[in-house]
Amino acid sequence: MNSSPSPITKSSSISRKSLPSDSSGIGMLVRYLTTAKQSGGNIRLLKPSKFTVQTLKMVGLLNLFTTFDDTALAVASFQ
């Protein structure tokens, strides 16, 4: 079994209440994306909540992330 982290992040569980007020949630996503790209990879956001999409759009970062509503399509996008 592969114990490496999944490159697909299910963000539907991220809500207004779970994001810290200091934007560390956004910082975490950007750090994960940067680390993945430095290693020749990428990440995908799976089923991002409306709040997540609005927040990333508001700070001008939504265009950095590929989002999917379907798990199979997200996985297939890596192949």
C-alpha positions as CSV (number, residue, x, y, z in Angstrom):
1,M,0.0,0.0,0.0
2,N,1.3,3.4,-0.9
3,S,1.7,5.7,2.1
4,S,2.5,8.9,0.2
5,P,0.0,11.7,0.5
6,S,-2.8,12.0,-2.1
7,P,-2.4,14.7,-4.7
8,I,-6.1,15.3,-4.6
9,T,-7.4,17.4,-1.8
10,K,-11.1,17.1,-0.9
11,S,-11.9,20.6,0.2
12,S,-15.6,20.3,0.7
13,S,-15.0,19.9,4.4
14,I,-13.3,23.3,4.5
15,S,-15.8,25.7,5.8
16,R,-15.9,29.3,7.0
17,K,-15.6,28.1,10.6
18,S,-12.6,25.8,9.9
19,L,-10.5,28.4,8.2
20,P,-8.3,30.3,10.5
21,S,-8.8,34.1,10.4
22,D,-5.1,34.6,9.7
23,S,-5.4,33.0,6.2
24,S,-3.1,30.1,7.2
25,G,-5.6,27.7,5.4
26,I,-4.9,29.5,2.1
27,G,-1.2,29.5,2.9
28,M,-1.3,25.8,3.5
29,L,-2.9,25.1,0.1
30,V,-0.3,27.3,-1.6
31,R,2.6,25.6,0.2
32,Y,1.3,22.2,-0.8
33,L,0.9,23.3,-4.4
34,T,4.4,24.8,-4.4
35,T,6.0,21.7,-2.9
36,A,4.1,19.4,-5.4
37,K,5.2,21.5,-8.4
38,Q,8.8,21.6,-7.2
39,S,8.8,17.8,-7.2
40,G,7.3,17.8,-10.8
41,G,3.7,17.2,-9.5
42,N,0.5,19.0,-9.0
43,I,-2.5,18.9,-6.7
44,R,-6.2,19.0,-7.5
45,L,-9.1,20.3,-5.3
46,L,-12.0,17.9,-5.1
47,K,-15.5,19.3,-4.5
48,P,-14.3,22.6,-3.1
49,S,-17.0,24.4,-1.1
50,K,-18.6,27.6,-2.3
51,F,-16.7,29.4,0.5
52,T,-13.4,27.9,-0.6
53,V,-13.9,28.9,-4.2
54,Q,-15.1,32.4,-3.3
55,T,-12.1,32.9,-1.0
56,L,-9.5,31.7,-3.5
57,K,-11.1,33.9,-6.2
58,M,-11.2,36.9,-3.9
59,V,-7.5,36.7,-3.2
60,G,-6.6,35.9,-6.8
61,L,-5.5,32.4,-6.3
62,L,-8.3,30.3,-7.8
63,N,-6.5,30.2,-11.2
64,L,-3.6,28.3,-9.6
65,F,-5.8,25.3,-8.7
66,T,-7.6,22.8,-10.9
67,T,-10.9,21.8,-9.3
68,F,-13.2,18.8,-9.8
69,D,-16.6,17.7,-8.6
70,D,-15.9,14.0,-9.6
71,T,-13.3,11.9,-8.0
72,A,-12.7,9.7,-11.1
73,L,-12.2,12.7,-13.3
74,A,-9.7,14.2,-10.8
75,V,-7.7,11.0,-10.7
76,A,-7.8,10.6,-14.4
77,S,-6.5,14.1,-14.9
78,F,-3.1,12.9,-13.5
79,Q,-2.7,10.2,-16.2
